[in-house]
C-alpha cells in the first residue's frame, strides 16, 4: 500500500464506498472476507492501517488497527517513520470464530523496503549497522 505525505487522500471510513462494496460481495456470494492493509480515515492527514473481517452476511465481525508501527532511522539515508502517516491502534482484538476456525487479525508494512530490496536485505542491513 502506498504510504506518502498525501496517502490520507486515499483513506476511507469503514462505512465508505470500498468496504460497503466488499460487504455486499460477501453477502451476495455467501463468503467471509479478510481485508487487510485497508487505509481507514483517522485524524486529519493521518489514517489507520486496518484489518477487517467481514462475514457472509456482510457484517464486520472484527476490526484491528495496527498497534506496532515501524519507525526506524538507521542513518541519514535509511529512515522510515510509519507514525508520520499512520495512527497507532489501541487494542488487539481476540481471534474471530469463522467457519474454518478461529482467525487472528494482523497487519504488516513492507513500505520501508527500498525498490530493489527484499525483507532479508533489510534484516541483514539492520544487523550489520
Buried (B, 14 or more C-beta within 10 A) or exposed (E): BEBEEEBBEEBBEBEEEBBBEBBEEBBEEEEBBEBBEBBBBBEEEBBBBBBBBBBBEBEBBBBBBBEEBBEEEBEEEBEBEBEEBBBBBEEBBEEBEBEEEEBEBEBEBEBBEEEEEEEEEBEEBEEEE
